[in-house]
Amino acid sequence: MSVIKILSPQLANQIAAGEVVERPASVLKELVENSLDAGAQSIEIDIEQGGVKLIRIRDDGGGIAHDDLALALSRHATSKIDDLEDLEAVATLGFRGEALASIASVSRLSLTSNNGGSSAWKAISEGRDMQVEVTPASHPQGTSVEVRDLFFNTPARRKFLRTEKTEYNRIDDSIKKLALSRFDVAFNLRHNQRAQLSLRPAKTQLEQEKRVADICGSTFMEQALYVDNTRPGLRLWGWIGLPTFSRSQADLQHFFVNGRCIRDKVVSHAVRQAYQDVLYHGRHPAFVLFLEITPADVDVNVHPTKHEVRFRESGSIHSFISSTLKKALAEDRPQDHLQSNAPGEFAQGGEQFPGMVNQPGPNWQAAPQSQPAMQFSSSPNFGSSSSGAISGSAGSMQNYQSLYSTSGINLPESAGPPGDQQDIPPLGYAIAQLKGIYILAENREGLIIVDMHAAHERITYERMKGAFDDQGLISQPLLVPESLAVSQREADAAEQHNDVFAKLGFVVERAAAESVIVREIPAILRGSEVEALLRDVLSDLLEHGNSERIRDHINEILSTMACHGSVRANRKLSIPEMNALLRDMEATERSGQCNHGRPTWSQLTLDQLDKLFLRGR
C-alpha cells in the first residue's frame, strides 16, 4: 500500500493559505495588489470587525472576463506571467497565482467583475467544497472582491488572531504602505461604516509631499530632504529625515523596489552607513525611498509574502544607495532651512505645517548660494581679548550696552550688518556669547543659538577628513607580519577584494586555504586591533559585498582628534571669531550635527518668541 498521496486541491490551497493568508491584513494586501496590477486608479476598501467579518475591495481597473472568472479562483492561475523569462523579470506586484484560491479556501469569497462589456458576472466560492458558481450581476467596469468570515472553516487559525483593534491597525499600516507606493491612485478606507482614510491621486511633487505628510506625519515632512539620483538602469528618489529627526526605533522606514515595499539587509546596511557620521547613538533614521531598477536585475520570487528581494549586483546597489544618501546629507546646509518666510511652509501651495522649536524643515525652493566663508582657525587664540569681546563680569552694564549698538561691536568690514535685510547670511550675525557655551546670533527670522563646541568640532572634523583624503593613506609595514586564521570563504573574499584593501592602505596576502597575512596597515591605525577590524571587514564583504569599516575606524580617530582640538566651554570668543564660526558653519558639510550626532544649532523665530511672551494677545 502506497503511503505517498497527492493532496486534495482544497487541502493544498489551505496549506498555501498558511503562507499567503496569515491574517486579514495579508488578505487585503494581496487583493489591493491585484487591483493595482489591473490598472486601477481608485480603490475603495470596506472593513468590518478588523477584517474578520468582511473585507471588500472595489476598483475601477480592467476587470475580468466572464470565461476567466472561475479560472481566477483556481490555484496557480494568473495572467501576469507565461514562462520562465517573465518570472525572471517580474514587473507586477502579484505573480504567483495563489492568492485568490488560497483566500477562497479559508473564507466565503465572491468576485464580481466587468471588463468593459455591457454585463457583469459574479463568482462565488466557499471554503468547504471550493465549487465556483458564476451568475449575472450589476457592476461598473472594474472588480469587487468580498471576503467574509475569514477562517470560518479553520478555527485553529482563527483563534490565533488578535483583537479587532490590533488587526485593524495592521490593515491600516498595510494600506498606508500601498498608498505610498502608488501616488497616482486614490485610496478610501472605511472600518465599521466609518471613514478612516481618504487619499486623492497625487501627481505633482507638492501633492506627493502632502500624501507623505498625511501618512508619515507632518513633522517628518518638515524635517525631510528630497533626494533624486539616477544611474544607468537605476533611480533612487524620495525623502529622508534629517539627523535631528531620528527615532528610538525603526518604525518610520519605508523602502520600495519597483513599487513593492520590501525589507532587505543590503538596503538597511547602506542606509545605516549613510547616517553613521551624523546620527546620535542608538537612534534610527526615518525615510520614504523608492528604488527603480530593471526588473531583470532583481529577484522578487524569494519569499512567499514577497517582502524580500535579492539583487543581482548587491554590492553596486549598496554603494549606490549609500553614496546617494551621504551626498544628500553632506550637501545640507543651514541656509537650506532658513529661506522660507515661515518654518514648515510649502513654497508652492501655502499650506503650513505646525512649527517646531528645533531646526525648521527644508525649504522646497532652491536656496541661494551661501556667503563665502571667513577663515576660522582650528586653534584660534581664544584667550586674547578685543574691544568686541563680550565680558562675563557680573554687574557691568557696558558689555550689555554694546549689544544694542553696532559701534560697540568690533566686526570685520565684510561681516557687519548691512542695511539691506536680504544680505544677512542664513545664520545671521553674532550678538553675544552665553555662559561660555552658546553663541547667540540674529538673522532675518529671529534668534539663532549655536553650540560653539559642537559646531567647531564638526568644522574641524570635516577639514581633517578633507586633508586626510588629499594626502592619501600612508601605509606602514609591520615589523612582524600578522597571520590570521580565517575560513575558506573569508580567505577567498580577501583574495577577491585585494584592490579594496590596497585602497584603504592594507596589504593582505593569502597564505593558505584558511589563512591570510597582513603585511602593511595604514599608519593612522597604528596600535589598533587590526585582527578584529580585518575580520569585521571580511564579514561585511561576504554579507554585503562592500565594507566601510576601515574608513569608519579612521574617521573615529579623526573625530576624536577633532573633538580634543575644538574650542571648549567657558572660552571667550570675540564677535569677529563668532561670526567667522557662523560663516564656516554655512560652508561646511553636515554642519547641522556634531561628530556624535548632536545638533549644533537651533532657531527661535520671531513668531515663536512672540508666543512665549504672549505678544499680540
Secondary structure, DSSP 8 states (H G I E B T S, - for coil): --------HHHHHHHHHHHH-SSHHHHHHHHHHHHHHTT-SEEEEEEEGGGTSEEEEEE-S----HHHHHHHTSTT--SS--SHHHHTT--SS--SS-HHHHHHHTSEEEEEEESSSS-EEEEEEETTT--EEEEEE---SEEEEEEESTTTT-HHHHTT---HHHHHHHHHHHHHHHHHH-TTSEEEEEETTEEEEEE----SHHHHHHHHHHHH-HHHHHTEEEEEEEETTEEEEEEEE-TTS-BSSS-SEEEEETTEE---HHHHHHHHHHHTTTS-TT-B--EEEEEEE-GGGEE-TTSTTS---EETTHHHHHHHHHHHHHHHHHH--GGGGS-SSSTTB-TTT--B----SSS----SS------------SS--TT---TT-----TT--HHHHGGG-GGGS---GGGS--SSGGGS-TT-EEEEEETTTEEEEE-SSEEEEEEHHHHHHHHHHHHHHHHHHHH---EEEEEEEEEEE--HHHHHHHHHTHHHHHHTT-EEEEEETTEEEEEEEEGGGTTS-HHHHHHHHHHHHHHHS---HHHHHHHHHHHHHHHHHS--TT----HHHHHHHHHHHHHSTTTTB-TTS-B-EEEEEHHHHHHHTTTT-
